[in-house]
């Protein structure tokens, strides 16, 4: 995902609606479709961020002291509140990000589903459980539980401003942490809406929102939080890590992607083309786990290209209420998209749909590129726009080799009737969908995250709950050991008996 630049700043005062102190410095959130001002928000500085963290730390003592069952009640109340107010959220997110309202409803639905899963499974995943002590320590009762870290800082993106941050926020809260959330400067209104609805349900500063530009995020990294969950570009992720390293604050990084879709010879070609186009162009292509590259078996290549071209020609990006593709949310990304298309065409690529003329000031039309060299920017760098490259491959060995040929490793997709699992297991990615697109993101029990330049750590699922905890192990002696080993009174006879036991247990290969 791509980090947004500073938005237009203004000098008048503005408070926010999350219970934080007002700040003299402000910035405006602008509609990417019209340029109109959606709202004016405070630029919280280092002192205000630290104050929010201290309030959260006090609230965390109360929140962590609740049972999993009690926290579940609060989280389910929040989930129900979001569900009832989805039309309000859809309107707000449509104005602030340009996203079609129907897409917002899908995104919000997935978010509440994740809240429900985290709330319902935290106790089972994190609660104390017995483990086997082994033969040598049979006199011990061993157990482990996962305890909350304290206060978690979440730095969210603008492209999925409720689904993505909730993937960290809900799991951190379910694990017993308080959260200080810094939304993107391109979606502060949605960020404050998230905080406001939660606070209406809980009434204590367990979840707080701080708004601002890059310096506010840096202040959160240095504020003394116990962990930072970041979603954004690989470059910004490195800066977050560097800032967090100053205080040895651990991080989970969900960074960019250049996700491939592979089409085998036995695939349902029409379904694969439909998935490739939706994965490439939904949300105007502004999806970290969206489809940016397609590798098609030579036997079905022509059929696939014909099908996706036919479908793409009927799509357009515009600002109308019936739009299926909205504007490019971050203005600077338009230049990246233009550069990638121009480079692809200059190096021998062809645009079957769209092309250089598809890039406007606010909207980019769907662009289908073929014959693009694998070392071009359009193949190697994250484009984050409604474009896709398509390449012909002789077999699945070549498809996998090319799919693994970038520094990213977030998600992937495979279309095949009989070989999907075999191909999926060979792709270097944190997640892969077979005969579907980004389906892994909608399954709360599955971990979400990548490898390489796509980051590390996981949100969602049991891994996502444990990501915001530390393991607390306890060994309790049930009866005196037959061999007393942890004493200076240990005898040679004890050592000989231990040697015989170890040989019996482990001496045979």
Buried (B, 14 or more C-beta within 10 A) or exposed (E): BBBBEEBEEBEEEBBBBBBBEEBEBBBBBBBBBEEEEBBBBBBBBBEBBBBBBBBBBBBBEEBBEBEBEEBBEBBBBBBBBBBEBBEEBBEBBBBBBBBBBEBBBBBBBBBBBBBBBBBBBBBEBBEEEEEEBEEBBEBBEBBBBBBBBBBBBBBBBBBBBBBBBBBBBBBBBBBBBBBBBBBBBBBBBBBBBBBBBBBEBBEBBBBBBBBBBBBBBBBBBBBBBBBBBBBBBBEBBEBBBEBBEEEEBBBBBBBBBBBBBBBBBBBBBBBBBBBBBBBBBBBBBBBBBBBBBBBBBEBBBEBBBEBBBEBBEEBBBBBEEEBBBBBBBBBEBBEBBBBBBBBBBEBEBEBBBBBEEBBBEBBBBBBBBBBBBEEBBBBBBBBBBBBBBBBBBEEBEBBBEBBBBBEBBBBBBBBBEEBBEEBBEBBBBBBBBBBBBBBBBBBBEBBBBBBBBBBBBBBBBBBBBBBBBBEEEEEEEEEEBEEEEEEEEEEEEBEEEBEEBEEEEEEEE
